[in-house]
Amino acid sequence: MKPASPDQRGRLSRRGFLRRSISGAALAAAFPAVTIIERAHPPSAPPADVRTGELDEITISELAEGMKNGSLSSHSITEKYLARIEAVDRQGPSVNSIIELNPDALETADALDSERKEKGPRSPLHGIPLLIKDNIDTADRLSTTAGSLALVGAQPPADAFLVHQLRRAGAVLLGKTNLSEWANIRSTHSTSGWSGRGGLTRNPYALDRNTSGSSSGSAAAVAANLCAAAVGTETDGSIVSPSSINGIVGIKPTVGLISRTGVVPISHSQDTPGPMARSVQDAAILLNALVGVDRDDPATQSAPGKLTDYTLHLDPNGLKGARIGVVRKYFGFLPAVDEIMASALDTLKAQGAILVDPADIPTLGKFDDAESLVLRYELKADLNAYLARLGPGAPVHTLKDIIAFNDNNASTEMPYFGQETFLKAESLGPLTSKEYLSALGKCRQLSRKEGIDAIMNGKKLDALIAPTDAPGWVTDLILGDHYVGGSSTAAAVAGYPSVTVPAGFVYGMPVGISFFGRPWTEASLITLAFAFEQATRIRRPPRFLPTAGMNR
């Protein structure tokens, strides 16, 4: 989830999940007054000593073609990614995006190579190495800890439903990615990308800058070419924010498009996994494998009849005639980002889109407190239910147990920030509480009917757009996150889809644009995002600079 805006201090903040905003003075320190914008070319500065990898910027389709013609195999691809991880993630710039590698990855790749020869590929993901976030269950030799030492040794009873889908598609699970611990819900003063088990993930564009979160490792690993693509999870901003800040594509689907069974939860109202990739096409390929109806996740029961092959919606001319609303209330947090968005709007118009500007969501800011309350209530109920599935042998069984573990291991679990949100959640009653039901109703009414639906129906829009986030801030373990603005909350609270695509650079740091809208409209949002991506081709691989460049 994302951190709070300056007027929300003291409330539950949202984004990679739960970060903290900064004052105007701190903002001035974090971003110099001079604005330097680059739409495509990062500034000149000595890069880190990282050799270009053989698979850098390669697409899933190109990997599949290499396996088809025999120039590559799943084994060789997996080996190359493992070598890249050792050189870039473990050594060299030490991005530290991966919390644990799969000891069975090469054996799985070998089996998939044999199967391809005998039967052909299962899907476009056959033999493709992927990473998944360390809050997604795997019933194998990998751990699932949400970055917390409290879950070390826990044994999930089964693969998460989405992991079952990936294995069925023939993907190779390379390992688990680091994250903002407990998906960043533990504290309002947290540092995104840090977990007690995994330490700090660094931004591959400038190593002293933050990755955002909570899908920090997934975003950084994809950006640094450590895998073909990755899976993240979001409650409010945890896919789209790190995707934007690490210069990749992220899709936050409609709640219910992808099962949450076997995912360490925060909120059944807002949680959703989603694909993270270097291109819209790769994200669409991964999305195809992740979707499906799961009898154990009631939210997925609404999906039948709405599923499609998302790769069929990759139209480079897809912006022509599209009515797109510009959510100006999500602008204005940084002049440099506004300039990138101005250029993006010019591109949209040049590609034939009809811009409705402004098209502000009338209820923005009116459901922030209600969201915070809903998340605290659901955190306690949903996390306790997840822990119960782990059985009597699990090291912790309730949120109360986790709080006690953190207190007893404060030097390793709470060296930089505490667990005040956990404490607030533990003090709350059940989901039958009038306070919870009232807050949930308010969130749904204001974010959906009176919010996104109202503006889109009133102005007959196909999508809404806004800057996804600010560029990554300098990581500050003492004061926490320096979040200044972003656009994830309305779609997150509504449970509606959002797609972020690279839109430009500020001092060499990536910035994304978000396309979001009505529920189950992933296909049309992918069309718009793909057309924008093809018209701009903004993404550039990271250079692992020690700090952001301040010159062109």
N, C-alpha and C positions, 0 to 999 in steps of 0.2 A: 504494500500500500504506500501511499505517498505521505510526506510530511505536511504539517499544517502551514497555512499561509500566515503572515505576520499577525493577523487579528484573531488567530485561533490558538494561540499558545495556551497550554494548560488543558486543551481538549485532546482527545484521541486524534492523532494525526494520521494521514493516509499517504501511501505511495509504495515504495518497495516493500513495504508496509510500515507505516508509522515512522515518520521522520520529523525533524524539527526545522522550523524556518529561522530566518535571521532578520536582524534589524537593518535599517538603511545603512548604518555605519559599517556593519559587517559586510553587507552587499558591496559597498564601495571598495572594501578591502579585497573581496573575492574577485570582483570584475573591475578592472581599471576603467576610468571614465571614457577613454578613447575607444571608439567602436571600430573594429576591423572585421569585415565580413569577407568570407570566401565561400563561394557556392560549390566549388569543386576541388580546389587545390589547397591542401594544408600548407602551413608556412614553412619556410626554409629553416631547418635546424638539424644538428647532427643526430642521425637516427641511432638507436641502439644497435649493437653488433648482432643482428639476427639475420641469418641467411634466408633468402626466399625459399619457401618450401615447395616441393614438387607439386603438391596438391593445392597450393594457395589459390583461393577464389574459384576453385573448380566447383561445378554445379552437380547436383544429384544426377541429372540426365547425362552429363559427361562421364561421371563415374560408372553409371549403368552401361553406357556405350562402350567404355573401356573393358568392362567385364564381358560384354557381348562379343567384342572382336578379339578378345584374348590378350590385349595389351596390359590389362590389369586383372587382378583377382581380388576377392574380398579379403583374402589373407594379406596380399601385398598392400592393399589400401589401409587395412587395419594396422599393419606394421608401420607404414609411413606416418599415420596419425599418432601412433604411440611414440615414435621417434620425435615427432614435432612437439608433442606434449612434454617429453623429457627435456628438449632443447629450449622451449619457450616458457612452459608453465612451471616446471620444476627447477630448471637452470636458467641461465641468461637473464632476461628481464624478470623472471619469476612472477608471472601474472597471477598464479595461484588460484586458478578458476576451477580446478577439479579437486574434489575432496577425496575421491577414491576411484581407482581404476579397477576394471572388471578382470579378475585373473583368468576368466574363461573366454575372453574376447577372441583370441586367436583360434581356439578350438571351435568356437561357434562359427567363425569365418570359414574355417576349413570344411565344416559340415555343410555350410551353405554353398561353398564352391562345388562340392561333390553333388549336391542336390541340383544345382544349376545345370551341370553337365548331364545329369540323368533325366531331369524332368523339365528344365527351363526355370525361369524366375517366377517366384510367387507374385511379385508386385514390383513397381518401380523402386521400392526400397530394399529389394533383395540384395543382401550383402553390404548394405550401406551402413557405415559406422555413425552412431548417434550418441549423444549424451543426454542424460535426464537429470533433473533437479533432485537433490537429496531430501526431498519430502515426498517422494513417489516410491511406493513399496515395490520391492523385488524379492521374490522368494528364492534367492540364490545366495552366492557367497558375498554379495554386496550388502552393505549396511543401509539402513534407512533411519536417519537421525534428526532430520530438520536442522542439522548443524549443531545440535545440542549434545553435550556429553551425557545428559540424562537418559538418552535413548541408546547409548552405546551398548551393544549386546542384545537389544530387542530383536525378535525374529518375527517379521510379518507372516501371517498364515498363508498368504498367497500373493501372487503378482497383482499389482493394481490393474484394473480393467484396461487402462490405456497401455500398460506394459504388455499385457496379453495381446492386444491389438498389434503392437509393434513387432512382437515375436512372430505372430501369425503372418505379418507382412514380410518377414525375413530380414528385419533390421538386426544389426550387431550393436549391442549395448556396450559402448566403450567404458562407461563408468558413470559416476554421479558428480554433479557440479555443486560447488559451494554456493551458499545463499546467505542472505541476511537471516540470522538465526530465528527460528520459529516464524519464518516469512515476515520478519520485522514487526511482529505484533507485541513483543515483550515490553518495549519501552518507548516512550515518546521522545527520548533523548538518544536514540540509537545511532550507530554508524552503519549505513547500508554497506553490504558486501562483507560484513564481519560476522563470524560465528565462533562459538567457543571451541568447536571441534575443528573447523577449517581455517581459522585465522582470517586474514583480510585479502580479498580479491582486488587486484589493481586494474585500472583502466588501461587497455593496451595502446590507446592513443597518447596518453600522458600518464606515466605510472604513478604520479603523485595525486592524480585526480580520481574521483569516485566513479564507481560503475553504476550507481543507483541500485535499486533492488525491488523486490527481494530476489528475483531471478538473476542475480548478479553474475554468478559463474557461468550460467547458460549463455548469457549475452556476451561476456568477455571471451568465452571459448569459441563461439561462432565467429566473432569479429576477428580473433587471432588465428583463425583457420586451424583449429585443433580438432575439428569434426566436420561432418557434412552439414549437420543441423542439430538442433537441440530442442528439448521440451522444457518449458517453464510453467509457472502457475501464477495466477493473479487473483487478488481480491479487490484491490484498487490501485492500479498502476504498475503492478509487479512484473508484468510482461512488457507493456508499452514503454514505460520509463527507461528501464535498462536497455531495451532495444534502441531507443532513440539516442541515448547517451553513449552507446557503443557502436553506433553507425550500422545497424542491421534492421531487418524487417521483423516485426512481431505481430501476431494475430491474437487478440483477446476475443474469444468467441462468445456467442450467446450462452448464458448459463444453461447447461443441459445439452449442448451440442457434443461435448466430450465428458465422459464419466469422471466423477470425482472419487469413486470407490478406490480405496487404497492410497489416497493422497492425504497427508497430514493436514487437517483442516484448520481454518479460521472461521469461515462463515458459509453455511449451505445456501444462503441467499445470494452470495456474490462470488464464491470461489469458482475458478475454472482453470484447467490446464490449457496450454496453447502452444503452437509451433513458433520457433525462432530460427531465422535463417538469413543468409546473405542476399537472397533475392525473393521476390514475391512468388515466383514460380516454385522455388524449393519449399517455401512455406506452405503453398497450396498442396504440393505433393505430400508433405508430412501431415497436413490437416486431413487429407483423405484417409490416411491410415489410422488416425486417432479417433475419428468420430464413430459413433455406434450406440445402439440402445443397450443399456445395462439394467437388468432387472433389480439390481441392488441400489441403483441411483434413480429415484423417482423423477428427477428433473429431466432425465433423458427420454422419458416416455412421450414428451412433446416433440421429439425430433423426427419420428417417421413421417415421410411425405415432404420433409424440408431438406433432406440430405441430397447432395448432388456430387458430381465429380468436379471439384473446384478448379482443376486444371483446364476444364473446358471454358472457363470464364476469363482466360488470360488474353484479353483483346487490346492490342496497342492503340486502337482508336476508341477505346471505351469511354473516354471523357466527352466525346462529341454529343452534344445535346443534353448532357446530364445537368440537372439543377442542383447546385451545391450551395449550401448555406454556410456563411462565414461567421463563426461564433466569436465575435469581437471581444466579449467579456473574458475570454481566455487569452487575449493578447495583452501587451503592455507591461509584462513583468521584466522585460529586458529589451532595450532598443535593438541590440544586435539580432535577436530572434525575430523581432518585428520586421527587420529588413530582409531576412531570409524568407519570411512568410510573404512579403510583398513580391519578391521574385517568384515564389511558388504560385501566387495568385495570377501573375502574368502568364506563367506557363499553362495553368489551367485554362485561362481564357484563350490562349493561343491554340490549345488543343480542342477548342470548341465547347468547353463547359460554359454553362450559364450560371454566373455567380450571383447569389442573393446576399447582399452585403449592406448592413449587418443582418444576421439571423440568430439573434441571441436567445438562448434558452431562458425563459422568463423566471425560472425558479432557482437558478444557480445561487448557491450559498444558503438556501433556505432549509436544506436537509442535511447539512454537515453534522450538527449535533445528534440528530436522529440516527444517522449512519454510525457514528461512533458508539452510540448506546447499543444498537443492534449487533454490532460486531463484538462487543464485550459479552453480551448475553450468549450469542451463538458460539463464541470461542469456548466458553466454559462447557456448554452442552455438547458441542460437536467434538471437541478435543477429548473430553471424557469418554464419549462413545467410541472414538478411534482407539484410545488406549485400552479400552475394555476388550477390543478385538485381538489385542496382542497376547492375551491370556495371562495366567497367573505367574508365568516365568519372566514377565517383563520387569525391567528395573523400576519403572514407575507406572502407576495405574490411574492417576487422576491429575488434574491441574494442581491441586493442593500438594501432591507429591512432588511435582516439578518445582513448585515454589520452594519447598523445603530443600530439595536437592540444590537449587541455586544458592540458597542461603548457606548451606553447608559446604559449598564449593565456590564461594564468592570470588576467590582469587583467580580462578580459571574461567568461571562463567560470567562474572560481573566485574571485570577489571575496569571497564570504561563506562558502563551504564547499567541501570538497574532493571527492575521488573514491575514498575508501578502499574502498567496496564494489566499484567497478570493478576496483581493484587485486587485491582478494581473489578476485574471479571469474576474472580473467585467470590467476591462479596455479594454477587447478584443471585437472584432466585431462578426458578425454572422458566422455560419458554412459554408457559401458560400465564406468566405475569402480565398484568394489565399494562404496565409500563413498557414492556417489550413489544407487545402486540400493537400498542399505539404507535410506537416509534417505527415499527416495520410497516404499518399501514401508511404512515406519513412518508417514509422513504419511497414506497412504490407509487403513491399518488403524485408526489411532487417531481420525482425523477422521470416517471413514465407519462401518465395521462396529461399532467399539467406542465411537463418539462419537454423531453425530447419529442414525444408524440405531438404535443401542441404546436411546436414551432415547425416541425416537418409537415404535418398535415395542413397547417394554416398557410404555409408558403409553398406547398406541393413540392417538397424537396426529395431528392434521391439520397442525399447524404449530408452530413455536417463535417466541417473541417476546422482544425485549430492547431497551433503548435503543440507538439507532444510534451515538450519539456524544455528546460534550460540546458545548456551544456554542463558537463560534469564539473562539480566543484572540487576544490582541494580537500582531500580527505582529512578530517579533523576528529581524532579519537577522543579528544578532551571535551570539545563542545558539541560534538555530534554533527548531523547533516546540515548543510547550508542550502536548503531547498527554497527556490524563489518563485516557482510557478509551473503550472502544467494543466493538462486538460482531461485527465483520466476519470474524474469522479462521477460525472453524470452518467456515462455509459456503464461504469462499474456498479453504481447503486441500482440502476435500472436493470442490470443483468443483460445489457445489450452489447452488440459486437463493436470492436474497434480494431483498426489496422494502422500501424505506424510504418512509415517509409522514410529513408534518409532524405533530407531536404537541403542540407547545407552544412557549413562549418563556421564556427566562431573561434578564432585563434587556433585553428586546427582541430577543434573539438566538435564532434558530430551533433547535429540537431535534426529531429524528425518532424514530420507532419502527420497528423492523425486524421483518418477518415472513419467516421462512426455514424450509427443510425439505428433504425428499427431492429427488433429481434429477428433472427434467422435470415438476415440479409448479408451474410458473409460473402456470398457469391458476387453480389453487385459491388460490395466494398472492395473485394479483391480485383474486380475489373477496373475500378477507378484507380486503385493504388498501383496496379500494374501499368496502366497507361501513363500515369505520372512518372513512375520509375523509368519506363522506356524513353520518355521524352526528356528526362533530365540526366539519368545515369550518374547520380551524385556519389554513390558509395565509392570510397577509396579504402584500401586496407590500412591498418594501423602501422605506425613506425616505431612503436615502443620507446617514445621519447621520455627522458627523465621528467620533463615538465612541459607544459603547453608553450608553444612558441608565441612570441609577442610581436613578431614582424611577419610581413607577407612572405 
